[in-house]
């Protein structure tokens, strides 16, 4: 058996045709049973998303390594079952950009980020308040410091306060505007 780091994963998403839900579920059971007989098969997980697209299903296939996954993908057994599923469901593709793909599968009740201009205005507001107060309170002490050193102190204060205090509270305060 290969090491955990050698594992290969395949994620397939399909949109179930109306009225074909039971046929699709039976097909998933049959294809999973067929995959169990293939060398290197570790497991399969079906994900049923909540939210706006209840007809989407994700199946996550895990095999010991890329070679055993490719053997499964190229097998006549799988190809025959894939031809069959076309009667019950269509392939579903979705795109996401940025870091949100690290944290949420598409269409899985993820929060849609606010428009960038709203995020920019909120950040400017928070940064202005923190920067203004930091300069007001610390300038008598940091004024004589070299520019490089005082700038580093102000930046550290700005980033830490924005990250842990200001932006979470500002996002909460402006949530109805940010997430209408």
Secondary structure, DSSP 8 states (H G I E B T S, - for coil): ---GGG-EEEEEEEEE-TT-HHHHHHHHHHHHHHHHTSTTEEEEEEEE--SS-TTEEEEEEEESSHHHHHHHHH-HHHHHHHHHHTTTEEE------STHHHH--TTSS------HHHHHHHHHHHHHHHHHHHHHHHHHHHTTS-HHHHHHHHHHHHHHHIIIIIHHHHHHHTHHHH--
